[in-house]
Amino acid sequence: MLGSGTFKNMQRRHTTLREKGRRQAIRGPAYMFNEKGTSLTPEEERFLDSAEYGNIPVVRKMLEESKTLNFNCVDYMGQNALQLAVGNEHLEVTELLLKKENLARVGDALLLAISKGYVRIVEAILNHPGFAASKRLTLSPCEQELQDDDFYAYDEDGTRFSQDITPIILAAHCQEYEIVHILLLKGARIERPHDYFCKCNECTEKQRKDSFSHSRSRMNAYKGLASAAYLSLSSEDPVLTALELSNELARLANIETEFKLGRTLRSPFMKFVAHAVSFTIFLGLLVVNASDRFEGVKNLPNETFTDHPKQIFRVKTTQFSWTEMLIMKWVLGMIWSECKEIWEEGPREYVLHLWNLLDFGMLSIFVASFTARFMAFLKASEAQLYVDQHVQDDTLHNVSLPPEVAYFTYARDKWWPSDPQIISEGLYAIAVVLSFSRIAYILPANESFGPLQISLGRTVKDIFKFMVIFIMVFVAFMIGMFNLYSYYRGAKYNPAFTTVEESFKTLFWSIFGLSEVISVVLKYDHKFIENIGYVLYGVYNVTMVVVLLNMLIAMINNSYQEIEEDADVEWKFARAKLWLSYFDEGRTLPAPFNLVPSPKSFYYLIMRIKMCLIKLCKSKAKSCENDLEMGMLNSKFRKTRYQAGMRNSENLTANNSFSKPTRYQKIMKRLIKRYVLKAQVDRESDEVNEGELKEIKQDISSLRYELLEEKSQATGELADLIQQLSEKFGKNLNKDHLRVNKGKDI
C-alpha cells in the first residue's frame, strides 16, 4: 500500500511539473510586461501558481511555515497572489492572504472583485485593516498616488481602471446593488462634481494640467450618480433626485460640448462626404459652364459680334467666364492633392492604382486645355493692343490690318485647324467626359450601384484582353484594303480605303453596320481588284462581326455570371478599400479649400525649421568636438586620459540604457499590456457560458486540492497506525517466544 501511494505521489508530482512547464512556455517573454517577471524563485512560482489555481492547503502551508517567502511577489503580468486569487474567485485563498500584514495592492483587488461582481470577496476585502477608515473608499487612485500610496495600483505602471474611479463609482457603473449597499454602509459616497465654471484652485489646476482627464473624471462621476443602483440606495427620493440630475445634465450638455464637433469633423466618414460633395460641386460647375448653349448659340460660325466697334472678335471669345475661373480653382486644388499623394506614397505606388492614372490624365488634359485657351487669349490681347495703338478710326470695317492681326477678327469658319482655341475646346470636351467617369470611384459606397460597378469593372478587363485579337485583325485588314485601293483615289464612288484615315473609318463603322458595300466598287472596269475587295471586305465582316463580336459578348456574359455569384463579397471588399483610403492622415480638406494653408501646415513648417536648426547646431557642436579631440590627442597623457574618459562614459551610458528603459519602451509595454487586458475583459464579457464553466472548473480544482490534502493526511495517519500495530504485535511475539524457551528449559 505504501508503494502504490509513493508511486501515485511521484506521478502527481510529474504531472504538476509538466503542467508548470507548459504554463511557463505559454507565458513566453515576460520582459514585455514586467521587469521582475524572470527573477522569481521556485518557491515564489509555486506560491503564485497555488494562489491562481486555488490550492488552499499549499497556500496555507507556505504562509505559515516559509520564512523566506515574499507574498507580494508578482508574475509575468505584474499581478501578485491576491490579485490572482481574486481574479479567479478563490475566496478561501483571498481570506488567507488578507491575514498577512503589509499586503500590497489590496485596493486593486477590491476594484477587480467589484468589476466581476464577487460580493463575498468584496466583503472579505473590506474587512481588511486598510479599509478601517472610510478615507480609503472616498479617495480616487489618482489621489492615493499623489500621497505616494500604491494601494490601488495594478502594477508598477499604474491602475487597472481610470485613475478617477473609486470603488463606489465602479460599483455604480456595474449596477452591483449589493456591493453599492455594502459600500454605502461603510461610508463611501460619490461626490458631485464642481460647477463647470468653478474657479477654485483644485479645478483650475486639474484643467490646466490635463483637461481630458478632468473631463473624463466628471463624466465618470455623473455616470455613477445617474446609476439606478446608486440612486435607489443612496437617496430618500430617487425620482426627485433623478429629475434634478436630469436637468443638471441637460444644462451641461449645452455648455460642455467638448470634443463633439471636432470628433464628428475628424471622422473618416465626414472626410469622405466632404470630398464627395466637393467633386459633385465640380461636376455641377461643368454643367453650368455649358448651360448658356443648351438651346444653341445665338451666332452662326460665319458671324462675328463685339461689344464695341474697335473690339477684336477673338478677345471676346477667349475671355474666361466666372464658372471657368471656379473650375480652374478646383483643378488646381485637385492637382495639389495629387502632388501630395505622390510625395507621400511615391511614384511607383501611385501608378499601381488605376484611379490615380485616371485622375492624372483628367487633370493633365484640363491643364492643357486651359493653357491653350490662355495662349489664344494672350495672342488676341496683343492684337487688340496693336489696334488701340495704331488704328485711329472708330470702326475696323474699312481698316487694313496686318495678316497676323486681321486673323483675330475672322469668324469661326475661317480659323485654322491648329488654332489654340479649337484645340482647347476639344481637350476640354475629353476632360469633361473623364470627370464624369470619375463618379465610378465613389459608387462602391452605395449598396445598389456598388455591385453593378464592380461587375462592370471586371468585364472591362475582359474587353481589354479581347482588344489584342481585335486590333491585330483590324490592322491587318486596314493595311490590306489601303494597299488595294490607295491607287484609285478619285476613281471610286466614295473615298473609302483611299487613305489610312478613310480605311480606319470605313472598317470601324462597318462593325456597327454603318458602312456601305459601294465602298469597294470602282468606276473603272478593274474587276480583279474589285472582286478581291469584295472578298476581303466580306471576310472582314464575317470575322469581326459574326465571330469576334459574338465571342466578346459570350466572354462578357460568362465573366458577369462568375462575378455575380460573388458580387456581394466583391462589393464589400471594394467598399472596405474605399473606406480605408479615407482613414489615412492628410488630405483632410477637399479641393479647392486645400489650397489655403491650414494651421497644421504652419505647425509642420515650424517643426521642420526647428529640426533643421537642431541638426545644424549638432553638426557645429560635433565639429567643435572633433577639433577639441584633435587638440587633446597632441599629448600622450591627454590622449590616455581622453580614452579612459570615453570608456567610462560609454560604460555609464550602457548601464543606464540597460537599467532604465526608454520612454518608447515604457509606452510600448503599456500599450501591449493594455491590449492584453482589454482582450481578456472582452472575452470574459462576451463568452458568458465559458466564464461560468471556468468558475465551476476553478471550484472543482480547489476541491480537488482539498481532497488530495485530506487524502494525504489520512494516508499518513493510516501509516502511523500500521506502524504502531506492527510494533505492538512484534513485542507480543517476542514475549511468547521467551515463554516457550523458558518452558523448554524447565
Protein Blocks (a to p, Z undefined) as FASTA:
>chain_A
ZZmmmmmmmmmmmmmmmmmmmmmmmnmpmklmomklmmccfklmmmmmmmmnopaklmmm
mmmmpmkbcfkbccfkopafklmmmmnopaklmmmmmmpghiahklmmmmmmmmnopakl
mmmmmmpmklmpmklmmpcfklmmmnopaklpmblnbcfbdfkbcfklmmmmnopaklmm
mmmmnopacdddddfklcbfklmmmmmmommlmmmmmmmmmmmmmpmklmmmmpmblmlm
mmmmmmmmmmmmmmmmghklmmmmmpmklmmmmmmmmmmmmmmmmmmmmmmmmnopfbdf
kbccdfbfklcfklmmmpccfklmmmmmmmmmmmmmmmmmmmmnopklmmmpmklmmmmm
mmmmmmmmmmmmmmmmmmmmmmmmmmmmmmmbfbfklpccdfklmmmmpcfklpcfklmk
lmmmmmmmmmmmmmmmmmmmmmmmpmklmmmmmmmmmmmmmmmmmmmmmmmmmmmmmmmm
mmmmmmmgoiafbfghkamklmmmmmmmmmnopacfklmpcfbdcfklmmmmmmmmmmmm
mmmmmmmmmmmmmmmmmmmmmmmmmmmmmmmmmmmmmmmmmmpgcjkbccfklmpccfkl
mmmmmmmmmmmmmmmmmmmmmmmmmmmmmmmmmpmklmmmmmmmmmmmmmmmmmmmmmpc
cfklmmmmmmmmmmmmmmmmmmmmmmmmlmmmmmmmmmmmmmmmmmmmmmmmmmmmmmmm
mmmmmmmmmmmmmmmmmmmmmmmmZZ
